């Protein structure tokens, strides 16, 4: 489907990086993050941080975040994309969040005051919460009565496969975002785009993923990434 469609999927490595990780224009990212954390206050500024992290001990391995950034309020956002089934995704998400938490505490000379919030966001192409019909999950540490005990670390999980809303049901920016991520590569032209997706932030994202508007270098990068992904699949 990817090769025949006009638009590159937002779920692909290239699509995700081209739209979410575009340092030259963070309009889409800011709008998406605001929707994902369910905030009424617009995010004014986003600064990208290094995605590399090292192990906490000599024996521990390091890794690489798909995307990590910080807004004008110093809130940290870790964004991960998981296309295939990953049995321990929640544990990995906790590891990422706690690793960033440890870095913040260490930087503050092991003081726990004035720590800024960390949001660990995961986009999952497949579902992991099979007993729930919800496609959007927002979680923080709570007690046995459901009362919040801590708001410093928040986990946001989006199960894209569960999203089945039609055009007349979509109102929020969160639903617009998930609809675009699930359906973009099936849209053949702008005339097929539902009216609720004609807002500036979405049109800008679609333009970056429109194959007909790609430069020679962008096309080469896209084809190299597709070839690399194909090789990895064959090796599995």
N, C-alpha and C positions, 0 to 999 in steps of 0.2 A: 504493500500500500504506500510505503514511504516514497518509492521511486516514481509512482504514477501521480501522486498528489502534487498540487501546486505549492502547498505550504509544508515546511519541515515541522515535524511534531515537536511540541514543547516538552514532551517526555524523553526525547532523544538527548544524548550528551551535548550535541551541537546546539540544539534548540534551547536547552536549559541554560547553557553558558552564554549564548548570544543574547538572551533576553534578561535573565535574572542577574547575570554577572557582567553587564555592560557598564564599565566605569565611566564612559563618556556620557551616558544618559541613564539615570537611575529612576526615571519617572515611573516605569512599570514596577520596579522592585519596591519602591516606597509605597505605592498603592497596594501592592500585593501583601506586603508585610502588615500594613495597617489593617487590611481585611482579615488576615490570618490570626492576628491577636485580638480581633474584635474590638478595635479602638475607634472612638469617635473623633479622636484628634489626629490630624494629618501628620505624617512624618516629614519633617522639613529637609533633613539632610542625612545622607548615608555615606559612611566611609568604609571602604573595603579593607579587611585585615588579612594577614597572611593565613592561608589555609593549611599550612604545614604545622604539625605539632610533634614534639618528641616524647618519648616514653618518660614516665615519672621516675623510673629506676634504670640502672645500667642494663638490666636484663629485658626490660619492657620495650616493645617495638613502638615506633611512632606511627604517624598516619597522615591523612590528608582529608580535610573537610571539603565537601562539594562547594560550599560557600559560607563564609563567615563575615559579618559586617557589624558596624556599630552606628547608632543614630546620634542625633544631637543631644539626646538625654543620656548618652553613654550606655543605652541598653544594647546588649549583645544578641545577635541573631545568628544561629547556626542552622543552615538549610541543607537538607540531604534529600537526594532522589534515589528511590529504590525500585527498579523495574521488575526484577525477578523476586521469587520467594526467598525470604531471609528469615530463618527460624528465630534468630535472636536479635531482631531489629531493636526492640525496646531496650535490651541490655546495651546494645551499641549506642543508642541515643543517650542513655544514662551516662555511659562512659564519656561521650563527647561533652555533655553538660558538666559533669563533675570535673573533667579535665580543665575546662575553661574556668570553672569555679576555683579550682586549686590554683590556677595561674593568677587569678584576680587576688586571692588571699595572699599568695606568696609575694606578689607585687606590692601589696599593702603592708609588707613586713608582718604577715600573719595576724592581721587585725580583721575582725569580722564586721566592723561598722562601715556604713556608707557603701556597701556593696550594691552594684547596679543589677537590674534584672537580666536573666539569661533566658532566651526563648530558643528551645531546640525544636525545629520544625522538620517534619518528615513527610514527603510526598511518596505514597506507595501505590504502584500500579495494581498490585494485588492486595487482597484483604488479609488482615491478620486477626481481627476481632470478629470471629465468625458468629458469636452469639449476639452481636449487636447489629442493628439495622442502620445505625448512624454512620455517616461517611466523614464527619468532622469530629475530632476528639480534642478536647482541651483539658489538661490535667495538671494539678498541683498537689502538694503534700497535704492530706486531710486526716482528721481523726476518725474514730469509729462512728461519730455522729454526722460526718460529712462537713464538719467545720474546718475552714482553712487554717493550717498550722504555719505555713510558710508560703510566701509569694515570690521568693527570689528566683526560683527555677521553675519554668513552665514548659510543658511538653505539648506540642501541637502535632497531631497525626491526621493526615488526609488520605482516606482510602478511595482512590479515584474510581475504582471498578464499581463501587456501590452507588456512585452518583448517577441518577436516572431522571433528573428533572427535565421537563420540556420548557420551551421558550416562555410560555405564559406563567410558569411557576417561578421563574428566576427574577429576583428583585435585588438581592444584595451583591456587593462587589465580590464577596467570597464565592458565591455561586457562579458569577460571571467568570471568575478566575478558573474555577474547577471545570466549568463547561468548556472553556477555551483549551485547557490542558488535555481534556479527554477527546475533544472533537476537531481540533484544528486541522489535522492532516486529512480529514474527510471533506473539508470545504474546498470546492473547486474554484470559486471566485468570490469577489467582494459582494456581488449581488446576492449570494446565498447566505451572507452573514446576517444573523438575527439582529434586529435593530438595537437590542440592548447591548450589543458588543461593538457599537460604532463610536464609543467614547475614545477620547484622544489616547489614553494610556494603553488601550487595547489595540488600536490602529497602529500605534508606534511599534508594538511588539510584533504584530502581524507583518509589518513592512520588513522587519529584520529577518523574518522567516519565509518571506516570499522568494521562491527560487528564481523567478523572472527578474528580480531586482538585485540579485547577488552580483558582486564584483568577481573578477577572475580569481583573485586571491581568496575571497570568501568561499567561492565554489570549490577551489582546490582544498581548503581547510575542511570543508564539509565532506568531500569525497574521501579525504584521507582518514577522517574520523570514522566514516561509515565502513571503510575497508578494515580499519583496526578493530572495530567492534565485530565485524564479520569473522575476522581471524580468531578473536577471543572465543566466540561462540563455537567455532569448529574445534577448538582445542578442549572444550568442556566435555 
